[in-house]
Amino acid sequence: MTDLQSAFEQAAKDVQSLPERPDNETLLRLYALYKQGSEGDVSGAKPGFFDFVGTAKYEAWAKLKGTCSDEAKQKYVDLVKKLRA
């Protein structure tokens, strides 16, 4: 397991114990970076119009299309570190 993968997994655990809940925009960024880092480009059908949360998550993840997995993982780790500071 690489150092980046270890840091990514630790950040995923650390995000559960942040000192305060991030704003919705930051939560979407965390979600999108995590999904891009762990699964790659967005897949599946876009949620229906009335699924506001699902649509927001899908669109946030779709914005990262083409971002390599390692880059997304590093950005996720950096963001979690910033939020924990």
C-alpha positions as CSV (number, residue, x, y, z in Angstrom):
1,M,0.0,0.0,0.0
2,T,1.4,3.4,-1.0
3,D,1.9,6.3,1.4
4,L,-0.8,8.2,-0.5
5,Q,-3.3,5.4,-0.1
6,S,-2.6,5.1,3.6
7,A,-3.0,8.9,4.0
8,F,-6.2,8.8,2.0
9,E,-7.7,6.1,4.2
10,Q,-6.6,7.9,7.3
11,A,-8.2,11.1,6.1
12,A,-11.4,9.2,5.4
13,K,-11.4,8.2,9.1
14,D,-10.4,11.6,10.3
15,V,-13.2,13.4,8.5
16,Q,-15.6,11.6,10.8
17,S,-14.2,13.4,13.8
18,L,-13.8,17.0,12.5
19,P,-14.0,19.7,15.3
20,E,-17.1,21.2,13.5
21,R,-19.3,20.3,10.6
22,P,-18.1,21.9,7.4
23,D,-20.5,24.0,5.2
24,N,-22.4,22.3,2.4
25,E,-20.0,23.4,-0.3
26,T,-17.1,21.9,1.6
27,L,-19.0,18.7,2.2
28,L,-19.7,18.4,-1.5
29,R,-16.1,19.0,-2.3
30,L,-15.1,16.3,0.2
31,Y,-17.6,13.9,-1.3
32,A,-16.5,14.5,-4.8
33,L,-12.8,14.2,-4.1
34,Y,-13.4,11.0,-2.1
35,K,-15.5,9.4,-4.9
36,Q,-13.0,10.5,-7.6
37,G,-10.1,9.2,-5.6
38,S,-11.7,5.9,-4.8
39,E,-13.9,5.2,-7.9
40,G,-12.6,7.4,-10.7
41,D,-14.9,9.4,-13.0
42,V,-18.6,9.7,-12.3
43,S,-20.7,6.8,-13.4
44,G,-24.4,5.9,-13.5
45,A,-27.4,8.0,-14.3
46,K,-27.9,11.5,-12.9
47,P,-30.5,11.5,-10.1
48,G,-33.9,12.8,-10.8
49,F,-34.8,16.5,-10.6
50,F,-36.4,16.3,-7.2
51,D,-33.5,14.5,-5.6
52,F,-31.7,17.7,-4.7
53,V,-28.9,16.2,-2.6
54,G,-28.3,13.3,-5.0
55,T,-28.1,15.8,-7.9
56,A,-25.7,18.1,-6.0
57,K,-23.4,15.2,-5.2
58,Y,-23.5,13.9,-8.8
59,E,-22.7,17.3,-10.2
60,A,-19.9,17.9,-7.8
61,W,-18.3,14.6,-8.7
62,A,-18.9,15.2,-12.4
63,K,-16.9,18.4,-12.2
64,L,-13.8,16.3,-11.4
65,K,-14.1,14.2,-14.5
66,G,-10.7,13.5,-15.9
67,T,-8.9,14.2,-12.6
68,C,-6.5,11.3,-11.9
69,S,-7.1,9.2,-8.8
70,D,-3.9,10.1,-7.1
71,E,-4.5,13.9,-7.6
72,A,-8.0,13.6,-6.1
73,K,-6.7,11.6,-3.1
74,Q,-4.0,14.2,-2.4
75,K,-6.5,17.0,-2.6
76,Y,-8.8,15.1,-0.3
77,V,-6.0,14.5,2.3
78,D,-5.0,18.2,2.1
79,L,-8.6,19.4,2.6
80,V,-9.1,17.2,5.6
81,K,-5.9,18.4,7.1
82,K,-7.0,22.0,6.6
83,L,-10.3,21.3,8.2
84,R,-8.8,19.6,11.2
85,A,-6.4,22.5,11.9
